[in-house]
Amino acid sequence: MMYKFDKILVALDNSPMDEELIKSASYIGHLSESKEVHFINVIKDFETPENLSKQFPNLIEDALKDREANLEEKVKKHFANGKPKVVIKVIKGHILKEVLSYSSKIKSDLIIVGRKNERKGGGVLNTRIARRASCSLMIIPSESAFRVDNVLVPLDFSEHSQLAFELAIRIARKTGAKITIQNVYQIPVGYHYTGKSKKEFASIMKV
């Protein structure tokens, strides 16, 4: 089976890194011949004071519409020809819950998120998404100048690693990227009973 990302979900946070994620999504979307790319921005759910709600009944709705229009301006620069189809959603709620819920709703094949390197202890959200998502996850580091030149494929001879290898081949054919295959193995505890040194036994296992 040749794995494809027909539906991609990109989590934006209205920060300067959104530009990098949008560029990456455009690159991957065209590379994978994706059908749809969904951009979601989750605004933290909060209670509006009663006096403000009465004075400005459409405050939250207007803010969501304004944010959505702002994202549309950013996205259309990289998705000008209408392919793949682009959907933009700004949602009020808890980011982890909403990203996973939306991903499940559209049955996405890939979730793209960013990682800001300057924050100590950052990446907790990405780890939680990786543990709970039912699809592939791509993490784009900040200032990565995203492109695919080298692909590392760790193999354990399982069905899942076979899918990873097939995807790497697909990417390499389209980009000219170099593929490096990695397999990590352990030397049995009782190797010395064979009369071989650790290095000799490792060479035997490697073959």
Helices and strands as residue ranges (DSSP letters): E 7-12, H 18-31, E 36-44, H 50-55, H 59-76, E 85-93, H 95-106, E 110-115, H 124-132, E 136-141, E 150-154, H 159-175, E 178-182, G 189-194, H 198-206
